[in-house]
Amino acid sequence: MPGVEELRSKLIRNFATPDASWDTMDRAPHYDGVVSKRLARDTAAKKMGLSVDIVPPGKRSCPYHFHYVEEEMFIVLEGSGTLRVAGEMVPISAGDSIFIPPGPEYPHQIINTSDAPLKYLSVSTHAEAEICEYPDSGKYLAFAKSGPDTLLNDGRMHRAKDDLDYWDGEL
């Protein structure tokens, strides 16, 4: 039977500790923020992902997109902003829980339209293979995971205009 420390290392992550690990995303002029390292990485969980995102005023967290397989959930912890979803701009604020199913009906993006930081949890299911589509730029990202929260070859990004015939280049 595992002991307390082993259970803690397999099941618990704390993003509020001073030694928590964060990534900076700065893609001026529109995108910026900090994201906690993937919190579910190296845990016993196999199909769940979790991170904490903090988006500065006037910035976007990521491009407008949707997943073909994975579901996402966002829980607003602090601040307010706008959920761009299905072509609409929906106000969001602390306490809101947002549920995004896979598929083209709900492309989404979180934008901090306030004058204070917007902090939220990002929760997702993890599929072994996924396609993510970006309607604004006409791109598709195809990737497969080779382990928890890792991408095999970082995936492949394409545009619809570059579609090839199935038999192109085949002998």
Backbone as CSV, one residue per row, in Angstrom:
resi,resn,N_x,N_y,N_z,CA_x,CA_y,CA_z,C_x,C_y,C_z
1,MET,0.847,-1.183,0.000,0.000,0.000,0.000,0.893,1.247,0.000
2,PRO,0.609,2.225,-0.901,1.450,3.424,-0.959,1.307,4.286,0.293
3,GLY,2.379,4.962,0.639,2.362,5.852,1.790,1.865,7.234,1.411
4,VAL,1.760,8.092,2.403,1.230,9.443,2.215,2.049,10.225,1.194
5,GLU,3.370,10.194,1.294,4.209,10.974,0.377,4.094,10.474,-1.059
6,GLU,4.042,9.154,-1.229,3.890,8.599,-2.576,2.532,8.986,-3.158
7,LEU,1.486,8.901,-2.360,0.162,9.314,-2.818,0.150,10.796,-3.183
8,ARG,0.751,11.612,-2.340,0.803,13.049,-2.618,1.513,13.324,-3.939
9,SER,2.630,12.649,-4.190,3.383,12.903,-5.426,2.635,12.425,-6.666
10,LYS,1.780,11.431,-6.542,1.024,10.915,-7.674,-0.292,11.650,-7.903
11,LEU,-0.837,12.281,-6.868,-2.200,12.796,-6.951,-2.373,14.293,-6.734
12,ILE,-1.384,14.982,-6.187,-1.603,16.375,-5.771,-0.552,17.297,-6.379
13,ARG,-1.010,18.442,-6.899,-0.130,19.514,-7.350,-0.642,20.811,-6.748
14,ASN,0.269,21.704,-6.367,-0.114,22.977,-5.772,0.517,24.099,-6.586
15,PHE,-0.316,24.872,-7.291,0.185,25.962,-8.128,0.474,27.227,-7.325
16,ALA,0.113,27.261,-6.041,0.287,28.464,-5.221,1.583,28.475,-4.422
17,THR,2.378,27.427,-4.517,3.627,27.385,-3.763,4.684,28.249,-4.444
18,PRO,5.649,28.771,-3.694,6.695,29.618,-4.286,7.531,28.906,-5.346
19,ASP,7.631,27.580,-5.270,8.441,26.855,-6.250,7.617,26.330,-7.432
20,ALA,6.342,26.770,-7.557,5.521,26.365,-8.701,6.174,26.863,-9.985
21,SER,6.032,26.107,-11.031,6.686,26.405,-12.293,5.709,27.049,-13.281
22,TRP,6.120,28.163,-13.901,5.263,28.925,-14.811,5.971,29.146,-16.144
23,ASP,5.187,29.194,-17.224,5.680,29.542,-18.554,5.133,30.909,-18.918
24,THR,5.954,31.732,-19.557,5.509,33.038,-20.038,5.156,32.914,-21.512
25,MET,4.002,33.448,-21.875,3.585,33.480,-23.276,3.513,34.938,-23.698
26,ASP,4.436,35.385,-24.512,4.411,36.765,-24.978,4.517,36.757,-26.487
27,ARG,3.393,36.952,-27.140,3.330,36.999,-28.594,2.696,38.335,-28.961
28,ALA,3.470,39.416,-28.760,2.969,40.766,-29.012,2.459,40.871,-30.449
29,PRO,1.460,41.678,-30.689,0.845,42.596,-29.744,-0.411,42.052,-29.052
30,HIS,-0.939,40.911,-29.490,-2.249,40.472,-28.997,-2.224,39.475,-27.851
31,TYR,-1.215,38.615,-27.812,-1.211,37.507,-26.854,-0.147,37.713,-25.787
32,ASP,-0.528,37.432,-24.537,0.434,37.542,-23.443,-0.180,36.842,-22.236
33,GLY,0.683,36.515,-21.285,0.203,35.920,-20.048,1.201,34.940,-19.487
34,VAL,0.839,34.376,-18.367,1.632,33.305,-17.769,0.715,32.114,-17.559
35,VAL,1.291,30.936,-17.716,0.540,29.696,-17.574,1.347,28.774,-16.687
36,SER,0.676,28.170,-15.715,1.363,27.201,-14.880,1.773,26.025,-15.755
37,LYS,2.872,25.397,-15.403,3.249,24.176,-16.114,2.078,23.209,-16.016
38,ARG,1.964,22.341,-16.951,0.877,21.366,-16.959,0.856,20.635,-15.612
39,LEU,-0.153,20.905,-14.824,-0.201,20.393,-13.460,-0.440,18.891,-13.372
40,ALA,-1.099,18.302,-14.366,-1.380,16.863,-14.316,-0.187,16.015,-14.754
41,ARG,0.806,16.666,-15.342,1.979,15.925,-15.811,2.616,15.148,-14.662
42,ASP,2.978,13.928,-14.933,3.629,13.043,-13.959,2.754,12.702,-12.760
43,THR,1.446,12.820,-12.924,0.531,12.358,-11.887,-0.068,11.023,-12.337
44,ALA,-0.918,10.457,-11.522,-1.584,9.201,-11.868,-2.664,9.406,-12.937
45,ALA,-3.087,10.653,-13.169,-4.128,10.935,-14.167,-3.602,10.675,-15.573
46,LYS,-4.423,10.081,-16.395,-4.029,9.774,-17.769,-4.843,10.546,-18.803
47,LYS,-6.031,11.003,-18.429,-6.918,11.629,-19.407,-7.370,13.031,-19.022
48,MET,-6.694,13.645,-18.042,-7.073,14.987,-17.602,-5.875,15.920,-17.655
49,GLY,-6.153,17.171,-17.964,-5.128,18.195,-17.941,-5.610,19.381,-17.126
50,LEU,-4.665,20.105,-16.523,-5.013,21.266,-15.712,-3.867,22.261,-15.749
51,SER,-4.226,23.524,-15.927,-3.245,24.598,-15.790,-3.966,25.826,-15.255
52,VAL,-3.184,26.778,-14.782,-3.693,28.063,-14.323,-3.183,29.095,-15.319
53,ASP,-4.077,29.922,-15.836,-3.710,30.953,-16.803,-3.955,32.322,-16.185
54,ILE,-3.020,33.247,-16.410,-3.193,34.633,-15.976,-2.940,35.509,-17.200
55,VAL,-3.978,36.224,-17.632,-3.913,37.044,-18.840,-3.941,38.514,-18.438
56,PRO,-2.935,39.295,-18.888,-2.914,40.726,-18.559,-4.042,41.493,-19.258
57,PRO,-4.363,42.682,-18.760,-5.397,43.508,-19.386,-5.116,43.722,-20.873
58,GLY,-6.168,43.612,-21.674,-6.066,43.880,-23.100,-5.463,42.761,-23.932
59,LYS,-5.135,41.634,-23.332,-4.481,40.541,-24.070,-5.410,39.345,-24.216
60,ARG,-5.019,38.436,-25.115,-5.754,37.194,-25.378,-4.910,36.027,-24.890
61,SER,-5.586,34.972,-24.482,-4.857,33.825,-23.955,-4.296,32.945,-25.066
62,CYS,-5.045,32.739,-26.120,-4.626,31.872,-27.223,-5.473,32.231,-28.443
63,PRO,-5.109,31.740,-29.610,-5.925,32.005,-30.796,-7.313,31.359,-30.699
64,TYR,-8.254,31.911,-31.410,-9.614,31.392,-31.550,-9.500,30.007,-32.174
65,HIS,-10.077,28.983,-31.513,-9.875,27.607,-31.972,-10.981,26.687,-31.469
66,PHE,-10.987,25.470,-32.016,-11.811,24.402,-31.447,-11.091,23.079,-31.634
67,HIS,-11.458,22.137,-30.781,-10.880,20.799,-30.811,-11.886,19.836,-31.420
68,TYR,-11.397,18.840,-32.123,-12.261,17.802,-32.672,-12.550,16.698,-31.659
69,VAL,-11.683,16.526,-30.656,-11.833,15.415,-29.720,-11.939,15.891,-28.268
70,GLU,-11.055,16.743,-27.844,-10.960,17.109,-26.427,-12.017,18.120,-26.001
71,GLU,-12.485,17.958,-24.769,-13.365,18.932,-24.135,-12.523,19.830,-23.244
72,GLU,-12.987,21.068,-23.058,-12.294,21.996,-22.171,-13.296,22.622,-21.203
73,MET,-12.767,23.007,-20.054,-13.550,23.718,-19.060,-12.649,24.815,-18.491
74,PHE,-13.217,25.982,-18.295,-12.482,27.100,-17.720,-13.254,27.595,-16.506
75,ILE,-12.540,27.838,-15.413,-13.157,28.336,-14.189,-12.475,29.655,-13.851
76,VAL,-13.222,30.743,-13.937,-12.662,32.075,-13.699,-12.485,32.266,-12.195
77,LEU,-11.221,32.453,-11.782,-10.894,32.626,-10.363,-10.895,34.091,-9.948
78,GLU,-10.317,34.943,-10.791,-10.204,36.371,-10.471,-10.334,37.185,-11.751
79,GLY,-10.968,38.340,-11.630,-11.061,39.265,-12.746,-12.269,39.024,-13.624
80,SER,-12.237,39.688,-14.785,-13.328,39.573,-15.744,-12.752,39.735,-17.138
81,GLY,-13.558,39.402,-18.110,-13.122,39.491,-19.497,-14.250,39.083,-20.413
82,THR,-13.858,38.537,-21.572,-14.822,38.166,-22.591,-14.476,36.790,-23.140
83,LEU,-15.487,35.960,-23.277,-15.357,34.685,-23.968,-15.848,34.917,-25.388
84,ARG,-14.934,34.841,-26.332,-15.327,34.872,-27.737,-15.677,33.424,-28.085
85,VAL,-16.947,33.185,-28.415,-17.392,31.811,-28.654,-18.486,31.816,-29.721
86,ALA,-18.357,30.904,-30.670,-19.366,30.734,-31.720,-19.730,32.060,-32.381
87,GLY,-18.740,32.922,-32.575,-18.957,34.194,-33.243,-19.550,35.291,-32.378
88,GLU,-19.719,35.029,-31.099,-20.285,36.022,-30.180,-19.262,36.403,-29.117
89,MET,-19.489,37.547,-28.468,-18.650,38.020,-27.376,-19.492,37.953,-26.095
90,VAL,-19.112,37.046,-25.181,-19.893,36.798,-23.968,-19.087,37.251,-22.753
91,PRO,-19.628,38.171,-21.933,-18.904,38.599,-20.724,-18.708,37.441,-19.754
92,ILE,-17.524,37.404,-19.107,-17.235,36.402,-18.075,-16.627,37.109,-16.873
93,SER,-16.801,36.506,-15.694,-16.233,37.104,-14.485,-15.986,36.026,-13.437
94,ALA,-15.294,36.416,-12.359,-14.943,35.488,-11.281,-16.151,34.687,-10.849
95,GLY,-15.957,33.373,-10.737,-17.013,32.467,-10.348,-17.653,31.746,-11.527
96,ASP,-17.452,32.248,-12.743,-18.030,31.589,-13.913,-17.281,30.303,-14.236
97,SER,-18.038,29.260,-14.574,-17.498,28.006,-15.080,-17.962,27.881,-16.521
98,ILE,-17.031,27.636,-17.425,-17.306,27.610,-18.864,-17.030,26.201,-19.372
99,PHE,-17.982,25.622,-20.094,-17.851,24.260,-20.594,-17.860,24.273,-22.113
100,ILE,-16.787,23.784,-22.724,-16.656,23.802,-24.178,-16.546,22.367,-24.702
101,PRO,-17.575,21.891,-25.414,-17.487,20.554,-25.997,-16.624,20.579,-27.257
102,PRO,-16.192,19.422,-27.734,-15.443,19.390,-28.985,-16.369,19.681,-30.162
103,GLY,-15.771,20.112,-31.263,-16.518,20.313,-32.500,-16.585,21.755,-32.934
104,PRO,-16.943,21.967,-34.192,-16.918,23.305,-34.793,-18.026,24.250,-34.328
105,GLU,-18.990,23.760,-33.539,-20.075,24.643,-33.087,-19.607,25.692,-32.084
106,TYR,-18.492,25.415,-31.358,-18.075,26.317,-30.289,-16.596,26.701,-30.360
107,PRO,-16.150,27.299,-31.471,-14.780,27.810,-31.420,-14.734,28.859,-30.309
108,HIS,-13.571,28.986,-29.660,-13.521,29.835,-28.469,-12.144,30.466,-28.259
109,GLN,-12.173,31.520,-27.472,-10.968,32.271,-27.110,-11.323,33.126,-25.901
110,ILE,-10.405,33.211,-24.956,-10.624,34.069,-23.785,-9.794,35.332,-23.956
111,ILE,-10.463,36.475,-23.771,-9.838,37.789,-23.948,-10.022,38.578,-22.661
112,ASN,-8.951,39.185,-22.184,-9.076,40.040,-21.006,-9.428,41.440,-21.487
113,THR,-10.695,41.789,-21.397,-11.187,43.102,-21.817,-11.313,44.055,-20.634
114,SER,-10.715,43.689,-19.498,-10.792,44.525,-18.299,-9.457,45.253,-18.094
115,ASP,-9.379,45.994,-16.993,-8.140,46.720,-16.678,-7.358,46.055,-15.543
116,ALA,-7.672,44.788,-15.241,-6.974,44.025,-14.197,-6.668,42.626,-14.745
117,PRO,-5.712,41.912,-14.149,-5.415,40.549,-14.616,-6.638,39.632,-14.534
118,LEU,-6.723,38.705,-15.474,-7.769,37.692,-15.513,-7.111,36.349,-15.228
119,LYS,-7.545,35.680,-14.157,-6.939,34.417,-13.738,-7.996,33.323,-13.778
120,TYR,-7.659,32.208,-14.447,-8.619,31.116,-14.532,-7.918,29.763,-14.605
121,LEU,-8.673,28.730,-14.251,-8.212,27.358,-14.401,-8.606,26.870,-15.780
122,SER,-7.710,26.162,-16.450,-8.001,25.482,-17.708,-7.972,23.989,-17.435
123,VAL,-9.094,23.330,-17.658,-9.204,21.893,-17.444,-9.552,21.266,-18.790
124,SER,-8.903,20.144,-19.114,-9.210,19.506,-20.389,-9.090,17.999,-20.292
125,THR,-9.818,17.350,-21.184,-9.617,15.927,-21.368,-8.407,15.790,-22.286
126,HIS,-7.777,14.655,-22.285,-6.614,14.451,-23.142,-6.836,13.232,-24.013
127,ALA,-6.859,13.454,-25.301,-6.971,12.359,-26.253,-5.564,11.995,-26.723
128,GLU,-5.393,10.763,-27.132,-4.078,10.350,-27.633,-3.758,11.016,-28.958
129,ALA,-4.784,11.307,-29.743,-4.602,12.019,-31.014,-5.663,13.101,-31.094
130,GLU,-5.318,14.242,-31.694,-6.228,15.382,-31.717,-6.001,16.223,-32.959
131,ILE,-7.069,16.861,-33.394,-7.023,17.879,-34.436,-7.590,19.142,-33.807
132,CYS,-6.889,20.226,-33.961,-7.338,21.524,-33.461,-7.424,22.456,-34.670
133,GLU,-8.540,23.155,-34.818,-8.736,24.041,-35.970,-8.794,25.491,-35.510
134,TYR,-8.207,26.384,-36.320,-8.130,27.809,-36.027,-8.878,28.576,-37.122
135,PRO,-10.163,28.901,-36.910,-10.974,29.517,-37.963,-10.451,30.855,-38.480
136,ASP,-9.846,31.682,-37.635,-9.370,32.995,-38.085,-8.253,32.885,-39.118
137,SER,-7.384,31.895,-38.959,-6.217,31.778,-39.839,-6.319,30.621,-40.829
138,GLY,-7.386,29.827,-40.726,-7.556,28.704,-41.634,-6.557,27.586,-41.407
139,LYS,-6.024,27.469,-40.185,-5.030,26.443,-39.891,-5.663,25.253,-39.172
140,TYR,-4.962,24.122,-39.276,-5.292,22.891,-38.555,-4.018,22.401,-37.894
141,LEU,-4.116,21.962,-36.660,-2.992,21.345,-35.970,-3.360,19.896,-35.699
142,ALA,-2.547,18.979,-36.196,-2.753,17.555,-35.941,-1.618,17.081,-35.058
143,PHE,-1.953,16.390,-33.965,-0.892,15.894,-33.097,-1.317,14.627,-32.388
144,ALA,-0.303,13.887,-31.963,-0.512,12.678,-31.172,0.400,12.763,-29.969
145,LYS,-0.086,12.294,-28.852,0.709,12.349,-27.627,1.526,11.074,-27.499
146,SER,2.797,11.253,-27.184,3.659,10.093,-26.975,3.772,9.755,-25.493
147,GLY,3.199,10.563,-24.639,3.203,10.365,-23.192,2.329,11.436,-22.578
148,PRO,2.215,11.481,-21.274,1.365,12.487,-20.632,1.800,13.904,-21.007
149,ASP,0.890,14.653,-21.605,1.110,16.063,-21.953,2.278,16.298,-22.900
150,THR,2.685,15.323,-23.658,3.743,15.551,-24.636,3.187,15.334,-26.027
151,LEU,3.722,16.063,-26.970,3.280,15.927,-28.345,4.347,15.200,-29.143
152,LEU,3.922,14.282,-29.968,4.828,13.569,-30.846,5.225,14.523,-31.956
153,ASN,6.503,14.852,-32.052,7.024,15.776,-33.067,6.351,17.147,-33.028
154,ASP,5.781,17.530,-31.882,5.104,18.819,-31.713,3.934,19.010,-32.653
155,GLY,3.446,17.968,-33.271,2.297,18.072,-34.166,2.671,18.671,-35.504
156,ARG,1.688,18.785,-36.361,1.871,19.348,-37.698,0.793,20.381,-37.948
157,MET,1.208,21.582,-38.382,0.287,22.677,-38.658,0.139,22.808,-40.175
158,HIS,-1.106,22.901,-40.636,-1.397,23.016,-42.073,-2.500,24.038,-42.277
159,ARG,-2.637,24.478,-43.523,-3.764,25.316,-43.913,-4.615,24.529,-44.905
160,ALA,-5.913,24.778,-44.888,-6.833,24.066,-45.775,-6.452,24.260,-47.239
161,LYS,-5.945,25.442,-47.595,-5.578,25.701,-48.994,-4.445,24.793,-49.468
162,ASP,-3.719,24.183,-48.538,-2.610,23.303,-48.892,-3.019,21.826,-48.923
163,ASP,-4.319,21.566,-48.854,-4.782,20.175,-48.872,-4.239,19.445,-50.095
164,LEU,-3.857,18.219,-49.888,-3.359,17.374,-50.961,-4.351,16.263,-51.242
165,ASP,-4.302,15.767,-52.452,-5.067,14.594,-52.804,-4.500,13.399,-52.049
166,TYR,-5.347,12.476,-51.654,-4.912,11.301,-50.904,-3.766,10.575,-51.613
167,TRP,-3.786,10.525,-52.927,-2.805,9.760,-53.690,-1.594,10.590,-54.101
168,ASP,-1.541,11.850,-53.736,-0.421,12.712,-54.113,0.904,12.128,-53.648
169,GLY,1.861,11.955,-54.576,3.194,11.483,-54.241,3.325,9.994,-54.016
170,GLU,2.210,9.269,-54.094,2.263,7.817,-53.882,2.700,7.116,-55.164
171,LEU,3.389,6.005,-55.032,3.827,5.210,-56.190,2.790,4.185,-56.540
